[in-house]
Amino acid sequence: MSDTHINEREERLLKLEELKKQGIDPYPASTSRSHKIAEVLNGFAELEKKSVKVTVVGRLRSKRGHGNLSFLSLEDSSGQIQILVSKKEIDAATQIPENYKTITKHIDVGDFIEFSGVCFITKRGEQSIMASGWRLLAKAIRPLPNKWHGLKDEEERLRKRYLEIMFDPKVKDMIRKKSVFWQAVREFMLTNGFLEVETPALEATTGGADARPFSTHHNALDMDVFLRISMGELWQKKLMVAGFEKSFEIGRQFRNEGMDAEHLQDYTQMEFYWAYADYQMGMKLVEELFKYVAQETFGTLKFTINKHKIDLSKKWEIIDYQETVKKYTDIDILNTNLKEMEKKLKELKVEYDKKGFNITRAIDNLWKYCRKQITGPGFLVGVPVAVSPLAKKMKGREELTQRFQPIIAGSELGNGYSELNDPVDQAARFAEQQKLRDAGDDEAQMYNHEFVEALEYGMPPTCGFGMSERVFSFLMNKTARECQIFPLVKPKK
């Protein structure tokens, strides 16, 4: 912080003490607001005509004085309005000596103020409020930055995200859009007959994804637990066992993995489970979901994402996993070996985590290289069993699964499949995953005995699908981190 700001802060602390001496509470608990600023502006003519007294509140954004007149700009979440403070008017109306002086000397830009008065038009034609009363709502001790865009360091910008939000209308708009996005997802699911549920965030055994979990200790039960890595996939499938036919959950999940433009460790996810439906029915519903949410949130189905021109309204293509990898790498993933794939990854200059590396991870890394070439929109199908431990096998093609993933702008924006409901097959796949985990693959799935037991009671044919806030960040054409309101940053030492 600069010396100037240190001095300004000290000045403001002195003003705070002076206000207290005058009997002014600098941090009252309530206000007497009668109108939001936008309501005043929208009904200005009628309010002015009838000389209606209004009370508005907000943050002081600017302040300039001309002798016994001060022009202030007040802002709330709905807009800004000019407040005219006259020494003669304010002192007479409040019957407080030197009230005008208090405003001019001890109130600063950044303070939260309540003003009361009537609407009038200035000589310059600006809609304003002539103040006849005021109250301090919160004294700002630190001065607001003059030009927020002058702060170039991304970590500092995200650390003080509240200031960026305050000064950048695009960030405010993004936050509002994100709220609309998830509300649209919820509306779509409810309209289609899905029941919203809540499942545990702490689990004794993680499941539903290939990911490295965060771990912690549960003191009351004296046991180690994990933060969930999926949106209750195994729990929601237990609901299918219990007799529910349609469920969904929107919530936070956690993966202790690397950070990049598409991946975060703490983020929002939605997953649904639909009994008596298969992956083809799921694809149809998901396409409708994407179109509905995009239209509701952005008012369009056309987007530019990472130089890809996307039109969600056009026919969604079907993208075959094996054919696509072979097209871009000359590797037939169903007729190859680990050594050959490692050689190709090196040739393609694909970096990957070598800890616990195996054929499953090799296939996945080859696919990730290929998907960047695909614009979409479309659905990836024909995914191998090796990378789909929870999906049903393709009838007649036992090496493939009934899995689908929306592909847009070179990325997977969701994951769904005809769920595996054969308990014997599921137990065998969990056993294979556990072997990979024991060999050092931290992202392989844990063996979940309780889930296998639940399946043994019988689960109907079910389609499941999950999507994260990555979908929103892609449609915004921004990184996932930029689209979080308060992304995680290292604290200053």
Number of C-alpha atoms within 10 A of each C-alpha: 5 7 8 10 14 13 12 15 16 14 14 20 16 13 19 19 13 14 18 11 10 9 8 15 16 19 11 11 8 7 14 13 15 14 13 19 23 16 13 23 17 10 10 19 15 12 17 18 11 10 13 13 16 21 23 25 25 25 22 23 19 14 16 11 13 8 8 13 16 17 17 20 18 26 23 17 13 10 14 18 21 21 23 23 26 20 21 13 18 23 18 14 13 13 10 10 11 12 18 20 13 14 17 18 9 16 21 22 18 21 21 23 22 21 23 21 22 19 25 19 14 13 7 6 8 11 18 23 27 23 23 22 18 19 18 20 21 18 23 20 18 18 16 17 13 8 8 15 11 8 11 9 9 10 14 14 16 20 18 12 17 13 14 18 19 13 17 13 11 11 17 15 11 19 16 12 17 19 11 17 22 19 15 20 20 20 14 18 20 15 10 11 12 20 17 14 13 14 17 10 18 17 16 14 18 26 24 17 21 20 20 20 23 17 15 12 11 13 8 6 8 8 10 14 19 19 21 27 27 24 30 27 25 20 18 24 28 19 19 23 19 13 12 16 19 24 23 25 23 22 16 18 21 22 21 16 14 9 11 10 13 17 17 23 18 15 18 17 22 22 22 26 29 27 22 15 19 20 24 16 14 23 22 11 15 20 18 14 16 19 15 19 23 22 16 17 20 15 10 15 18 16 19 14 18 12 10 15 15 18 18 21 14 12 11 18 13 17 21 14 21 19 14 19 20 15 12 14 18 11 20 16 23 11 6 12 14 16 12 12 20 19 11 17 19 11 10 12 10 13 9 12 9 11 10 15 17 16 17 17 20 22 25 15 18 22 19 16 17 19 22 14 14 16 19 25 23 23 24 21 20 20 21 25 20 17 18 20 25 25 25 26 24 17 10 7 11 11 14 23 27 25 31 28 24 26 24 27 25 19 21 21 20 22 19 26 29 29 28 22 22 16 18 12 16 21 19 13 19 21 16 18 22 19 16 20 17 13 14 15 23 18 19 26 26 22 22 18 12 12 18 19 12 19 22 14 11 15 22 19 17 23 28 26 25 22 22 21 22 25 22 23 21 22 19 19 16 16 17 22 20 16 20 20 16 13 17 14 10 8 8 6 3
